[in-house]
Amino acid sequence: MFRRGRGQSIYRVVATLNPKLRGWMSYFRYIGAKGVLEELDGWLRRHLRKILWRQWKRTATRARMLIRLGLSEARAWVSASNGRGAWWNAGASHMNHALPKKRFDRIGLVSLVDYNHRLNYLS
């Protein structure tokens, strides 16, 4: 599913991912390991950041998008031209600052921890 995300907008990737996450959480409704869900949530967001980093192919595009997402110009250019791979950059502080959890919540990504809480405690 993530391999198909390279040519699609992040909104479309999240839209195809959400039903699978909801179904998975409904199946594992009574999981007692909150830490595992938090870790999986973080991994999903990091993977989506990696997809975005790969979509912004050129250094100038990466810098422009990081500036648009709230980084300073100097930090954006240093981050965009660091020469590291997509997975490393997806976990780096500049991408976490530019694309925090709130941004993914606004996009519509299902948080596994929040959805598990809603399934178990509010129903």
CYANA upper distance limits for C-alpha pairs under 8 A (distance plus 0.5 A):
  1 MET  CA      5 GLY  CA      7.38
  1 MET  CA     17 LEU  CA      8.25
  2 PHE  CA      6 ARG  CA      8.05
  2 PHE  CA     13 VAL  CA      8.14
  4 ARG  CA      8 GLN  CA      7.79
  5 GLY  CA      9 SER  CA      7.84
  5 GLY  CA     10 ILE  CA      7.87
  5 GLY  CA     13 VAL  CA      6.16
  5 GLY  CA     51 ILE  CA      7.32
  6 ARG  CA     51 ILE  CA      6.68
  6 ARG  CA     54 ARG  CA      7.91
  6 ARG  CA     55 GLN  CA      6.99
  7 GLY  CA     55 GLN  CA      8.24
  8 GLN  CA     12 ARG  CA      6.78
  8 GLN  CA     13 VAL  CA      7.14
  9 SER  CA     13 VAL  CA      7.01
 10 ILE  CA     14 VAL  CA      6.63
 10 ILE  CA     48 LEU  CA      7.99
 10 ILE  CA     52 LEU  CA      7.85
 11 TYR  CA     15 ALA  CA      6.58
 11 TYR  CA    107 ILE  CA      6.92
 11 TYR  CA    108 GLY  CA      8.37
 12 ARG  CA     16 THR  CA      6.78
 13 VAL  CA     17 LEU  CA      6.59
 14 VAL  CA     18 ASN  CA      6.44
 14 VAL  CA    107 ILE  CA      8.14
 14 VAL  CA    108 GLY  CA      7.47
 14 VAL  CA    109 LEU  CA      6.25
 15 ALA  CA     19 PRO  CA      8.03
 15 ALA  CA    108 GLY  CA      8.20
 15 ALA  CA    109 LEU  CA      8.26
 16 THR  CA     20 LYS  CA      7.97
 17 LEU  CA     21 LEU  CA      6.82
 17 LEU  CA    109 LEU  CA      8.49
 18 ASN  CA     22 ARG  CA      6.60
 18 ASN  CA    109 LEU  CA      6.92
 18 ASN  CA    110 VAL  CA      6.43
 19 PRO  CA     23 GLY  CA      6.57
 20 LYS  CA     24 TRP  CA      6.53
 21 LEU  CA     25 MET  CA      6.59
 21 LEU  CA    110 VAL  CA      7.59
 21 LEU  CA    112 LEU  CA      7.90
 22 ARG  CA     26 SER  CA      6.60
 22 ARG  CA    110 VAL  CA      7.98
 22 ARG  CA    115 TYR  CA      8.19
 23 GLY  CA     27 TYR  CA      6.73
 24 TRP  CA     28 PHE  CA      6.75
 25 MET  CA     29 ARG  CA      5.98
 25 MET  CA    112 LEU  CA      7.54
 25 MET  CA    115 TYR  CA      7.96
 25 MET  CA    116 ASN  CA      7.11
 26 SER  CA    119 LEU  CA      8.22
 29 ARG  CA    116 ASN  CA      7.05
 29 ARG  CA    119 LEU  CA      7.46
 29 ARG  CA    120 ASN  CA      7.63
 30 TYR  CA    120 ASN  CA      7.77
 33 ALA  CA     37 LEU  CA      7.31
 34 LYS  CA     38 GLU  CA      6.78
 34 LYS  CA    113 VAL  CA      7.39
 35 GLY  CA     39 GLU  CA      6.61
 36 VAL  CA     40 LEU  CA      6.62
 37 LEU  CA     41 ASP  CA      6.52
 37 LEU  CA    112 LEU  CA      6.51
 37 LEU  CA    113 VAL  CA      6.26
 38 GLU  CA     42 GLY  CA      6.74
 38 GLU  CA    112 LEU  CA      7.89
 38 GLU  CA    113 VAL  CA      6.75
 39 GLU  CA     43 TRP  CA      6.70
 40 LEU  CA     44 LEU  CA      6.67
 40 LEU  CA    112 LEU  CA      8.38
 41 ASP  CA     45 ARG  CA      6.86
 41 ASP  CA    111 SER  CA      6.89
 41 ASP  CA    112 LEU  CA      6.67
 41 ASP  CA    113 VAL  CA      8.05
 42 GLY  CA     46 ARG  CA      6.60
 43 TRP  CA     47 HIS  CA      6.60
 44 LEU  CA     48 LEU  CA      6.78
 45 ARG  CA     49 ARG  CA      6.70
 45 ARG  CA    101 LYS  CA      8.11
 45 ARG  CA    104 PHE  CA      8.04
 46 ARG  CA     50 LYS  CA      6.70
 46 ARG  CA     87 TRP  CA      8.22
 46 ARG  CA     90 ALA  CA      5.90
 46 ARG  CA     91 GLY  CA      6.56
 47 HIS  CA     51 ILE  CA      6.85
 47 HIS  CA     87 TRP  CA      8.05
 47 HIS  CA     90 ALA  CA      7.63
 48 LEU  CA     52 LEU  CA      6.87
 49 ARG  CA     53 TRP  CA      6.65
 49 ARG  CA     90 ALA  CA      5.60
 49 ARG  CA     95 MET  CA      7.71
 49 ARG  CA     99 LEU  CA      7.97
 50 LYS  CA     54 ARG  CA      6.73
 50 LYS  CA     86 ALA  CA      5.83
 50 LYS  CA     87 TRP  CA      6.14
 50 LYS  CA     89 ASN  CA      7.80
 50 LYS  CA     90 ALA  CA      5.45
 51 ILE  CA     55 GLN  CA      6.69
 51 ILE  CA     86 ALA  CA      8.46
 52 LEU  CA     56 TRP  CA      6.78
 53 TRP  CA     57 LYS  CA      7.65
 53 TRP  CA     62 ARG  CA      7.67
 53 TRP  CA     86 ALA  CA      6.52
 53 TRP  CA     89 ASN  CA      8.13
 53 TRP  CA     90 ALA  CA      7.69
 54 ARG  CA     86 ALA  CA      6.93
 56 TRP  CA     61 THR  CA      6.13
 56 TRP  CA     62 ARG  CA      5.83
 56 TRP  CA     65 MET  CA      8.41
 57 LYS  CA     61 THR  CA      7.38
 57 LYS  CA     62 ARG  CA      7.63
 58 ARG  CA     62 ARG  CA      6.76
 59 THR  CA     63 ALA  CA      6.65
 59 THR  CA     77 TRP  CA      8.41
 59 THR  CA     80 ALA  CA      5.87
 59 THR  CA     81 SER  CA      6.42
 60 ALA  CA     64 ARG  CA      6.54
 60 ALA  CA     77 TRP  CA      8.44
 60 ALA  CA     80 ALA  CA      7.99
 61 THR  CA     65 MET  CA      6.56
 62 ARG  CA     66 LEU  CA      6.60
 62 ARG  CA     76 ALA  CA      8.31
 62 ARG  CA     80 ALA  CA      5.92
 63 ALA  CA     67 ILE  CA      6.64
 63 ALA  CA     73 GLU  CA      8.12
 63 ALA  CA     76 ALA  CA      5.48
 63 ALA  CA     77 TRP  CA      5.69
 63 ALA  CA     79 SER  CA      8.00
 63 ALA  CA     80 ALA  CA      5.78
 64 ARG  CA     68 ARG  CA      6.66
 64 ARG  CA     76 ALA  CA      8.15
 65 MET  CA     69 LEU  CA      6.65
 66 LEU  CA     70 GLY  CA      6.97
 66 LEU  CA     71 LEU  CA      6.17
 66 LEU  CA     76 ALA  CA      6.10
 66 LEU  CA     95 MET  CA      8.42
 66 LEU  CA     98 ALA  CA      6.90
 67 ILE  CA     71 LEU  CA      5.30
 67 ILE  CA     72 SER  CA      6.53
 67 ILE  CA     73 GLU  CA      6.42
 67 ILE  CA     76 ALA  CA      6.53
 69 LEU  CA     98 ALA  CA      5.71
 69 LEU  CA     99 LEU  CA      7.81
 70 GLY  CA     98 ALA  CA      6.48
 71 LEU  CA     75 ARG  CA      6.98
 71 LEU  CA     76 ALA  CA      6.35
 71 LEU  CA     94 HIS  CA      8.02
 71 LEU  CA     97 HIS  CA      8.11
 71 LEU  CA     98 ALA  CA      6.91
 72 SER  CA     76 ALA  CA      6.49
 73 GLU  CA     77 TRP  CA      6.74
 74 ALA  CA     78 VAL  CA      6.81
 75 ARG  CA     79 SER  CA      6.50
 75 ARG  CA     94 HIS  CA      8.34
 76 ALA  CA     80 ALA  CA      6.44
 76 ALA  CA     94 HIS  CA      8.25
 77 TRP  CA     81 SER  CA      6.62
 78 VAL  CA     82 ASN  CA      6.56
 79 SER  CA     94 HIS  CA      7.41
 84 ARG  CA     88 TRP  CA      6.90
 84 ARG  CA     89 ASN  CA      7.12
 85 GLY  CA     89 ASN  CA      6.76
 86 ALA  CA     90 ALA  CA      6.52
 87 TRP  CA     91 GLY  CA      7.09
 88 TRP  CA     92 ALA  CA      6.78
 89 ASN  CA     94 HIS  CA      8.35
 89 ASN  CA     95 MET  CA      7.22
 90 ALA  CA     95 MET  CA      6.37
 90 ALA  CA     96 ASN  CA      8.05
 91 GLY  CA     95 MET  CA      7.31
 91 GLY  CA     96 ASN  CA      7.38
 92 ALA  CA     96 ASN  CA      6.95
 93 SER  CA     97 HIS  CA      6.43
 94 HIS  CA     98 ALA  CA      6.63
 95 MET  CA     99 LEU  CA      6.19
 95 MET  CA    100 PRO  CA      8.33
 96 ASN  CA    100 PRO  CA      5.70
 99 LEU  CA    103 ARG  CA      6.34
 99 LEU  CA    104 PHE  CA      7.83
100 PRO  CA    104 PHE  CA      7.45
101 LYS  CA    105 ASP  CA      6.72
102 LYS  CA    106 ARG  CA      6.75
103 ARG  CA    107 ILE  CA      6.81
104 PHE  CA    108 GLY  CA      6.77
104 PHE  CA    109 LEU  CA      6.09
105 ASP  CA    109 LEU  CA      5.95
105 ASP  CA    110 VAL  CA      7.73
105 ASP  CA    111 SER  CA      8.16
110 VAL  CA    114 ASP  CA      8.40
110 VAL  CA    115 TYR  CA      7.51
111 SER  CA    115 TYR  CA      6.51
112 LEU  CA    116 ASN  CA      6.44
113 VAL  CA    117 HIS  CA      6.68
114 ASP  CA    118 ARG  CA      6.66
115 TYR  CA    119 LEU  CA      6.63
116 ASN  CA    120 ASN  CA      6.64
117 HIS  CA    121 TYR  CA      6.17
117 HIS  CA    122 LEU  CA      7.81
118 ARG  CA    122 LEU  CA      5.67
118 ARG  CA    123 SER  CA      7.53
119 LEU  CA    123 SER  CA      6.48
